[in-house]
Amino acid sequence: MEVDLQGFLSQEDRQRYFPNIGIQELRDILEQLGYDRHMLVEFFSTEVCIITPKGLLLQVRASDKGALGMWGGVLEDGEAPIDGAIREVKEETGISLGKEQMHFVGINPHLHRYANGDNAKFTSYRFVVRLDYVPNITLDNESLNYKYVKTLEECEGVLDQQKDFIRKVLSE
């Protein structure tokens, strides 16, 4: 396969040349093709802010050395952002949500460097969900734990690209 990536793999090229391939497998393929496995790769993703009577429910993320963050992840090829948000929340927390509960609040483009050196450019579709109950949580392997926060002081360790949004939600 002839692919000229010029040190950056766009979302469009990723879907064209490497459809339906997971992130870790993609990194291995890039390396096998002679590219830097840590090159900048673009992904469309979701971020879901879950608000409950107990506070804002945050994920303690395994991939970011225990940093706090919203729930979500990379969209599957061809997946609508709202469908990806619902899928990711179900996979990561066990919480089943309907489209009517999801409130789209904007897009968060950002760069992210993982502890292993991988670099990603995310275009994250942000949603807010307000629950009138405290859910039972069933964590997947991407989460170390979860934490409820009600104040900014409790938010130490929040991912940089999510800090301003979480501050805004907590101040409302």
C-alpha positions in Angstrom: 0.0 0.0 0.0 1.4 3.4 -1.0 0.6 6.0 1.6 2.3 9.3 1.9 1.4 10.7 5.3 4.0 13.6 5.7 4.1 13.0 9.5 0.4 13.5 10.0 -2.5 11.1 9.6 -5.8 13.0 9.0 -9.2 11.6 9.9 -10.0 11.4 6.2 -6.9 9.5 5.4 -7.3 7.3 8.5 -10.7 6.3 7.3 -9.5 5.9 3.7 -6.4 3.8 4.3 -7.0 2.2 7.7 -10.8 1.8 8.1 -12.2 0.3 11.3 -8.7 -0.2 12.8 -8.3 0.4 16.5 -5.8 2.9 17.9 -3.2 0.5 19.2 -3.3 -1.6 16.0 -3.1 1.5 13.9 0.1 2.5 15.7 1.6 -0.9 15.1 0.7 -0.7 11.4 2.3 2.8 11.0 5.5 1.4 12.5 5.5 -1.6 10.2 5.1 0.8 7.2 8.2 2.7 8.4 6.4 5.7 9.9 6.9 7.1 13.4 4.3 5.2 15.5 3.9 8.3 17.7 3.1 10.6 14.7 0.1 13.0 15.0 -3.1 11.1 14.2 -6.5 12.9 13.9 -9.6 11.4 15.5 -13.2 12.5 15.9 -14.4 11.7 19.5 -16.9 12.5 22.2 -16.7 14.0 25.7 -19.7 13.5 28.0 -20.2 15.5 31.1 -22.5 13.6 33.5 -24.2 15.7 36.2 -25.9 13.9 39.1 -27.4 14.9 42.5 -24.1 13.8 44.0 -22.1 16.1 41.7 -20.2 16.0 38.4 -19.2 12.4 37.7 -15.7 12.2 36.4 -13.6 9.3 35.2 -10.2 8.5 36.7 -8.5 7.6 33.4 -6.1 4.7 33.0 -4.6 6.0 29.8 -3.6 9.4 31.3 -1.9 8.2 34.6 -5.0 8.7 36.8 -6.0 12.1 35.4 -9.7 13.1 35.9 -11.8 13.6 32.8 -15.2 13.4 31.2 -16.4 10.2 29.7 -16.2 9.4 26.0 -13.8 8.2 23.3 -13.1 7.8 19.6 -16.0 7.6 17.2 -16.2 4.5 15.1 -15.9 5.1 11.3 -19.2 6.5 10.1 -20.7 6.8 13.6 -22.7 9.9 14.5 -21.4 11.8 17.4 -24.5 11.4 19.5 -24.5 7.6 18.9 -20.8 7.4 19.8 -21.4 9.4 23.0 -24.2 7.0 24.1 -22.1 4.0 23.2 -19.0 5.2 25.1 -21.0 6.1 28.2 -22.6 2.6 28.2 -19.2 0.9 27.6 -17.3 2.9 30.3 -19.9 3.3 33.0 -22.8 0.8 32.3 -25.2 3.7 32.2 -27.8 3.5 29.4 -28.8 6.8 28.0 -31.3 7.9 25.3 -30.7 10.6 22.6 -33.2 12.8 24.4 -31.0 13.0 27.4 -27.9 14.1 25.4 -27.5 17.9 25.1 -24.9 18.9 22.5 -22.9 21.9 23.8 -20.1 22.3 21.3 -16.9 21.1 19.8 -13.5 20.9 21.6 -10.6 20.7 19.2 -7.4 19.9 21.0 -4.0 18.1 20.8 -3.1 15.4 23.3 0.2 13.7 24.0 -0.1 10.3 25.8 2.4 9.1 28.4 3.7 6.5 25.9 4.5 9.3 23.4 1.5 8.9 21.1 0.2 12.2 19.7 -3.4 12.8 18.7 -5.4 15.7 17.4 -9.0 15.3 18.6 -12.2 17.0 17.4 -14.4 16.1 20.4 -18.1 16.6 20.3 -19.2 17.6 23.8 -22.5 16.6 25.4 -24.0 17.3 28.8 -26.3 14.8 30.6 -28.2 15.7 33.7 -29.5 12.7 35.8 -31.9 13.1 38.6 -30.5 10.0 40.3 -27.1 8.6 41.3 -26.3 5.8 38.9 -24.7 2.5 39.6 -21.4 2.5 37.8 -19.8 -0.5 36.1 -16.3 0.5 35.0 -14.5 -0.8 31.9 -10.8 -1.3 31.6 -10.2 2.3 30.4 -11.1 3.6 33.8 -9.2 3.2 37.1 -12.1 4.6 39.1 -14.5 7.5 39.2 -15.1 10.5 41.3 -17.9 12.9 42.1 -17.0 16.6 42.4 -19.0 19.6 43.4 -16.3 22.3 43.7 -13.3 23.5 41.7 -11.1 22.6 44.6 -12.0 18.9 44.1 -10.9 19.0 40.5 -7.1 18.7 40.8 -5.8 16.5 38.1 -8.4 17.3 35.5 -7.1 17.0 31.9 -5.9 20.4 30.6 -8.2 20.3 27.6 -11.3 19.8 29.8 -10.5 22.2 32.8 -12.3 25.3 31.5 -15.4 23.4 30.6 -15.6 21.5 33.9 -15.1 24.9 35.7 -17.9 26.4 33.7 -20.2 23.4 34.5 -19.4 23.6 38.2 -20.0 27.3 38.4 -23.6 27.1 36.9 
